[in-house]
Every structure is written in structure tokens, then in C-alpha cells.
Amino acid sequence: MVGMDGHGSRYDQQTFNVSLDMHEQGDSKCFDDDGRPKRTGTVWTASAHIITAVIGSGVLSLAWAIAQLGWIAGPAVMLLFSAITYFTSLLLTDCYRTGDPLTGKRNYTYMDAIRSNFGGNGFKVKMCGLVQYVNLFGISIGYTIAASISMMAIERSNCFHKSGGKNPCRMNSNMYMISFGIVEIIFSQIPGFDQLWWLSFVAAVMSFTYSTIGLGLGVGKVIENRKVGGSLTGITVGHVTQTNKVWRTMQALGDIAFAFSYSFVLIEIQDTVKSPPSASKTMKKAALNGVAVTTFFYMLCGCFGYAAFGDLSPGNLLTGFGFYNPYWLLDIANAAIVIHLVGSYQVYSQPIFAFVEKNVASRFPDSDFVNKEIEIGVPGFHPYRLNLFRLIWRTIYVVLSTVIAMLLPFFNDIGGLLGAFGFWPLTVYFPVEMYIIQKRIPKWSSKWICLQTLSIACLLMTIGAGVGSVAGTLIDLKSYKPFKTNY
């Protein structure tokens, strides 16, 4: 028996190892080290995902935010939030793998990273899950509101043009929200993040389109006025009460935080990136590209919008009717916003979809309703795999976010509230704490003190922004009738 012989057993072991290595090499062409299909994402696809996630409708409220803060504090706060977002993104990219940065266990979602660093399902893990998924759901609501505002702006600008400005052109937002919801039900059936790359590229192009138009109109308005509007300290007491000035300043912080938020989908984006090189290296480059491009556009759009309109800067630059002409250019810009928001809605919804579907599948592993996929032939494309649970659950999700958007259509207030609610815990606190654990940074060391100081400062800003946004929402609710208010 050869297995009993020492030489024979070594020979068998070598043969086994060689065949295993050959098997693994063959598999590695199709699968990654975790057994999942080979990831194909690059710096450019990741950058496109980030730009799609970051440059959302928040860009259009930045002129209003700067108007509350003024020429000194406005751009300074924007650069500050940009730097914080980039810095914490770098910390978070190192948390994609637990242990070794090249071969450690992969964390597929933000929640997986939290769980592997903090352990089990303790309070911190549950708190993070609650904040992340409520925030993502809230963003779905905010984007539904923003899309309806842009769709109404298209119809209203055409109405103004036809009537020569005589018709007030009042309309209800409900029909537009329902239309947007129907489109999202269709796109929500895209199974996963890795299959969204083309939608992210389209959305990124659209974001550049409407940002550039907003910038161009702002520059044109400044040239037409022959002066730069605004003041060093922002909107003056007299135009608004002292109390409202405080609330608006706080809300502006929330709007800017909302405009830069994307950390809670960073791990999910990183999980689409191929390696080698290591996913963290690729993601750091993508984060630099995404945040740099975003900050550049934000500074230009926000500052030129404020320069054009000063204290009267509208809450939404392209729909607040600071601009009336050329109406066809406004229509193009608002159509680009709607298309971009279709993509952004999906980027932010995918983590919720994945979380629910993964948990339901593990709870009901033998259910055909949950796990079975039905192949449907699509001429010219790969067959589409229809899953009944995915179809029903994602449809319910979109319907629910649409109904809530119809109940609370206050874009600026909702944006500020979401920014305040999600910025500190998801963009600052958890990335900082996970980085401290990963790198084993000693307590009370200079690095630990600097990181904790950053976290506490951002917490104070978040509390102020939250208070301001709640106050703004309560003021708006006084004059609002659900499902009936016209604009």
C-alpha cells in the first residue's frame, strides 16, 4: 500500500498539491479568492459610482447654503466637509479587508465591516445598521422629491414661455412622484451593484451636464448684473429674523454635509473592484478622483449661484426660478437631473436590497419563492433572471418611499435632515473607530487624540445641523396640506 510508505505519501501529497494548484489557477480566471465571480471594477468605474453617489441634487442647494453662511464661511465650510469626507474615505478603504490588506477576509458591505471590527451583533453594530439603512431609505425619499421638482420645473418653464409669464402655472407634484416611482420600480429589478456600472456612467455624465449648465447660467447672470452679489457674512438679519438666521445657518451645514455624503456605500463600491492591485489602493485613487471632481463642481456652482443671486439665492438653483431663459436650456438641465437621480436612487438603494435579500434567503433557504430564478429571454441580450421575492419586495420599497415623498415634499429641509442624521455616525465616527481598531492605535496617543477630536467636532456640527433642519421642517408643515399643496 503506497499510502503507508513515507516516500509514497510525500509523492501523493506533492501530486495532490500540484493538481490542487492547477485547479485553483483554473478557477482563479473566473473566481476571486472568496469563491465569488471575478470582480471587474476599475478606478474609473469606482470613480463613476462615487461621482454618481456624491454629485446628486444636493449641488443645487449649495448656492442657498452659501447665502446663509456668506463669502467667508460658505466656501470654507464646503472645503472643510470635502476634506473630512476624503480623509474618512481613506480610513474606510482600509476596512474592506479584516486583517491582512491583501488576503484578509473581505467585508462585502458597510455593515459587514462594522460587524467584523466590533464583533457580533452588539449595540454599535445594531446602531450602525439602523442609521445606515434609515439614511439610505431617506435618500430615496429625498431623490424622489428632487426628481418631481425638476419634472415640474420643465412643465412650468414651458408654461411660462407660452403664456409670456402671465399664467402662474401652479401644479401638483404627486403625478410626477408617481411617474418617477414607476421608473424606479423597473430599474430596481437590476439584481446587483456590479450590473449598475452603465447606469452610473450615464448618471455621471448627466451630473456634469446639469452642473455645467447651472454654472454657465450663474456666470452669465453675474456678467449681466455687472457685480458680484452676496456679503461676507451671508443673509442679513432684517431679511430674516435673528432666530431664522440661526436655524438657516444650521440647516446650511446639513445641506452641505448631505451634498458630500457617500461613505455608507463606499464598501459596496469597493467590493466591485478587481485586484491586483489591492482594492484599497484602487479605491483610494477613486476616492481622490470622485471627491476632487465633486468639490470643484460644488465650489463653482455654489459660488457662482450665490454671486448671481446674493441673499435671494433659491433653495434649488435650476427650479427656484432664479433663471427663466433660455427656457430650453433649463429644460435640458432639469431633464439631466431627473436621469441622474434615477441612477443615484439605485446606487443608494442597492445596499438595502442586498441586506434584506441576504437575510431572507438565509432564513428561508428552501423557499422557491425567495431563491428560485426564472430565466426570461431578452432578444440581443443575456437572459434576464427574474426572482419573485426580489420583484415584490423591491416594488414595495419604491412604493413606500414614493408615498412618504408625497407626504413630505420639502427638499431643502429633508436634505439637511438627512445630512445631519447620517454625516457624523456613518462618515466620521464608525470609519474613525474601525481604523483605530484595524491599526491598533494606542489610547491617548497623539494620533488617537487627533482622530477623536475630529469625531467630536463633527458630532457638534451634526447636532446643530439636525436642530436647524427640524426647525425648517416644522415651519414648512404649518402651511402644508398632505397630497393637496400646489407649487
Salt bridges, closest charged atoms under 4 A:
ASP27 OD2 - HIS23 NE2 3.28
ASP32 OD1 - LYS38 NZ 3.63
ASP32 OD2 - ARG39 NH1 2.95
ASP33 OD2 - ARG97 NH2 3.15
ASP33 OD1 - ARG106 NE 2.99
ASP34 OD2 - ARG39 NH2 2.89
ASP34 OD2 - ARG106 NE 3.85
ASP94 OD1 - LYS284 NZ 3.00
ASP112 OD1 - ARG115 NH1 3.28
ASP112 OD1 - LYS358 NZ 3.86
ASP271 OD1 - ARG39 NH2 2.95
ASP311 OD2 - HIS239 ND1 3.72
GLU357 OE2 - ARG394 NE 2.72
GLU373 OE2 - ARG390 NH1 3.74
GLU375 OE2 - ARG385 NH2 3.21
